[in-house]
Amino acid sequence: MTTDEDMTEEHVLPTEVATGRATSTQRDDATRYLCAAAHLDPTFADNAIREFLTEPLRAIPPSPALDAAAVLREAVAARRRRLLRYWCLLAILILFAISAVSLAIDWFGFGIALTTVTSWWAKLSRTSALVSIDATGVHIGANPVGGTTNAGKIKLLVAVVVIVVVLVPLLLLPLPYLFVRLQGDLQGAGLSLPSFPLGPFPVLLGLLALVVLVLDKFALSYLLTRSFQRGLFASTPTVDTWPGERWVRTLGQQNYEHELSRVARADEAGNLVVYRGYNPFVGGGEQLEPVAMPIPLDPKKPDEDDEDAPPSEPRSFTLAQLYDHVARALMEFRESPSLAPSGRLAGLTERPLVIVPIGELLVNLAEPASRVVLPSLDGPPRQTVGPDVRAELIERPLEWMRYYHCFQLETWNRDVTMSVYLHFGVGERMLYLEWIPCVLYPIADEYRSVDHMPIEPLRPLRDGFVELLRLPGTLLGRLGGLFRPIRPMRTPPGLVRSAKYGARNSLRELAASGVPFNYFQDADILRYRQLLYGRMIRAVGQFLEDRGIAVTEFMAHAQSVGDQYTFNGPVEAAAIGSRNRVRAARRRATTKGKD
């Protein structure tokens, strides 16, 4: 039996932790993962810069669950670091080729052979590995018990033998002969190749290239194993945790100061979304089943004890009053820490949004309202609109310019975000309600590799030496990166392209996985969706009832819609209710490893 004396501090949760109040703050794992991805994946970094920084006319959408400015700063620094490395290595290779032509040709052939061998090895290793484990822990592949099959091993062995025994000699052996033949032909024509004494100069150039590569590998290793590790990460470093950290992480940012400040402002206070494409709810993630319903504004019937009394005329109201009432009701969840795990409801936020499709905006440039969003074709759309514009759109929305009230909840250390967008319309005897839930799923697996980086002090030396041997073989790829700068979109004179102005995705959406990673995440998505919807319906009903409007029919219809959220099993062939769609996200999550 356990006595009071046996209850030590390890067995008792502090009151603030037990109630969830102390755990409402979250780690910023999403930002940390994508900051690391900017240094690991050049394609991701370049695409982020191209979409959000290089086009000065493009709208910047809000990016919930992410410090987008921090990620873009790392993307700029990573690209500048790579360019510095490429230019240094290119200069060294040119000097080496001039000082030792024969040796440079041999190095070039060996580099191509080694690059081919390593790339084929990596490709064959990926295709022959029949077993992998995804984020949900599901085994994928044809042989989840025994690993790689015998046929796969034989195939891999034969391929490696062919590469080493056949390809390498074919690439290396002819090179000295070709050089001698070239030199003889030139001498026959009265010409000769420039001759430079080898001396120590080529050796020094080779050592210099090795130093450049090793220093770059060390910088990358320290970034991944120190700067971007959980518990050590700071989106804006104020001190160096290793020599040169702040310099490496701020390279090139002076060229994008204005664009980075635009991104930061959109994250903090942006309330105007100018989008291109189909999806207007940029930043919200994947749209779940929306709810739209007309609500008759009929007078409330008299009490049962006075049936002969005529119904009283409902009291008038404005949509601004309805929005305020619903917002106050939903934000009361912030005072209910035990209603959700870790007190996450304390982090519920609200934001008014004006949403505009860029194609329709450009069509309606002659209307005065368009100048509120896009004052000039020579500048980007505005990021905010004033309260007077929002008030006008609430009562009199335009087809191409509408008001939504957005409620957002970040959970699982900002790895999952639930967003709902609320819109009302009202007429003489009818209220229209639009409720669009969206979910931003966790960061995809390929961007989480920083958590599995081993700390190997000598690995940068090894990787730098291997990269030195492969250097001439990767020359063409390096030249492509040097001479293909990221530039703004070119538009022919007289043509206005909507892609120059409208946003399509937030940075966080580009890295989302598309499915929850475990049952608890999926259950929490359903929990918050039901809680927010139920409280919203109750608030609308209470608001209408207080103004003498009958709500019996509305509440019955709303209840039937809410009940559809409880079908969690595989209802494949059934047609239940008016919205007979099973939740696609749950179906994908449970069948992810069975395809």
Helices and strands as residue ranges (DSSP letters): G 4-6, G 9-11, H 15-19, G 21-23, H 29-40, H 42-52, H 68-99, H 101-128, E 132-133, E 139-140, H 150-162, I 163-167, H 168-172, H 174-188, H 201-222, I 223-227, H 245-249, G 253-256, H 257-269, E 272-275, E 286-287, E 291-296, G 304-306, H 319-331, G 332-335, G 337-339, G 341-347, E 349-357, H 358-363, H 368-373, H 387-395, E 402-411, E 416-426, E 430-440, G 445-447, G 449-452, H 459-470, G 471-474, H 475-482, G 498-500, H 507-510, H 519-546, H 552-563, G 564-566, H 584-590
